[in-house]
Amino acid sequence: MGTSLQEYANALRHHDWWHMMSDDGSVVRRGKAAEAKLVGERQLSRNHDRLWTLAVESNRYAMEESHWRFAGAYLWVFGVKLAPEELKTKCMRDNGMPDWTKILALL
């Protein structure tokens, strides 16, 4: 059996997206192995693939709206459905970015 969508969402949220920038070779190796596993698991379903795409956009390209799209998709995986503006109203930091402490409190 493959990774559940909730497990996959959590793995994406906790992944070290900048492992390749480390001076520590063991961090780079672990990060590459973890990312390879995530890439393989994205093929489990269309929802896994979509979460992967949103996580990459959010963490590698760091566009503000992509952070919110990933946060909304993360909540959706756990059964919480909020309109984008409602999510921003409830969970925005002063800098305009998602506050994950507030997001997780919605679960």
C-alpha positions in Angstrom: 0.0 0.0 0.0 1.2 3.5 -0.8 1.5 6.6 1.3 -1.8 8.1 2.3 -2.6 11.6 1.1 -2.3 12.9 4.7 1.1 11.3 5.2 2.3 12.7 1.9 1.0 16.2 2.7 2.9 16.1 6.0 6.1 14.7 4.4 5.9 17.6 1.9 5.4 20.2 4.6 8.4 18.9 6.6 10.7 18.2 3.7 14.0 20.1 3.7 13.6 21.9 0.4 17.0 23.5 0.6 19.1 20.4 1.4 21.2 20.9 -1.6 22.6 24.1 -0.1 24.0 22.4 2.9 27.8 22.2 3.5 27.2 18.8 5.2 27.3 16.0 2.7 25.1 13.8 4.9 22.3 16.4 4.9 22.5 16.6 1.1 22.4 12.8 0.7 19.4 12.4 3.2 17.6 15.3 1.4 18.2 13.7 -2.0 16.9 10.4 -0.8 13.8 11.9 0.8 13.1 13.9 -2.3 13.4 10.9 -4.5 10.9 9.1 -2.4 8.5 12.0 -2.6 8.9 12.2 -6.4 8.1 8.5 -6.6 5.1 8.8 -4.4 3.6 11.7 -6.4 2.6 9.1 -9.0 0.2 7.4 -6.5 -2.7 9.6 -7.4 -3.7 12.8 -9.1 -4.0 14.4 -5.7 -0.5 13.3 -4.7 0.8 14.8 -7.9 -1.1 18.1 -7.3 0.2 18.3 -3.8 3.8 17.8 -5.1 3.3 20.5 -7.7 2.0 23.0 -5.1 4.7 22.2 -2.6 7.4 22.7 -5.2 5.9 26.0 -6.3 5.6 27.1 -2.7 9.1 26.1 -1.5 11.3 26.4 -4.5 9.9 29.4 -6.3 8.5 31.1 -3.2 5.7 33.0 -4.9 3.3 34.4 -2.3 0.2 33.0 -3.8 1.7 29.5 -4.1 2.3 29.4 -0.4 -1.5 30.0 0.1 -2.4 27.4 -2.5 -0.3 24.8 -0.8 -1.8 25.7 2.6 -5.3 25.4 1.2 -4.6 22.1 -0.4 -3.0 20.9 2.9 -6.1 21.7 4.8 -8.3 20.1 2.1 -6.4 16.8 2.5 -7.5 16.9 6.2 -11.1 17.7 5.4 -11.0 21.5 6.1 -12.4 23.5 3.2 -12.0 27.3 3.4 -12.3 29.9 0.7 -8.9 31.5 -0.1 -9.8 34.9 1.5 -11.2 33.2 4.6 -7.9 31.2 5.0 -5.9 34.4 4.6 -8.1 36.2 7.1 -7.7 33.5 9.7 -4.0 32.5 9.1 -2.0 35.4 7.8 1.2 36.6 9.4 2.0 40.3 9.5 4.3 39.8 6.5 1.5 38.4 4.4 2.6 34.8 4.5 0.7 31.8 6.0 1.1 31.2 9.7 1.4 27.4 10.0 0.7 27.4 13.7 -2.8 28.9 12.9 -3.3 26.6 9.9 -2.6 23.5 12.0 -4.9 24.8 14.7 -7.8 24.5 12.2 -7.3 20.7 12.0 
